[in-house]
Amino acid sequence: MLDLEVVGHITDTLSIASLSDRATLNNIKRRLNGASHQQFALAAVTVLREQSRRIAELETDVDRLSTENDYLNNDVNELEAELKDLRARRKNKAAKAEEGKTL
C-alpha cells in the first residue's frame, strides 16, 4: 500500500464525525489491512501535521476577521455619529428657517 493511500484512508476515516473512537480505530485498521505499523505511524503523523496546519490557518483567519470586524464596527459607529450630527444640523437649520418666516 502506498503511503499516500494510507494517509488518504486515515483522513477519510477521521472525517466521519459520527464514529466513536473505537469505531474510528476499527475502520482505520480495516482500511489499512496490509499496511505496516511504520506506514500507519508515518501516515498518522502526516495527517496530524496537516490538521495542525489547517487549524493554525483557521485561527489566523479568525484573528484577521475579528480585526476587520472591529474596524468595520468603528466605521459604522463613526457614520452613525455623523448621521446624528447631520440630522441635528438639519433640524436646527429648519428651525431657523421657520423662525425667520415668523418674524
Helices and strands as residue ranges (DSSP letters): H 3-14, H 21-31, H 37-102
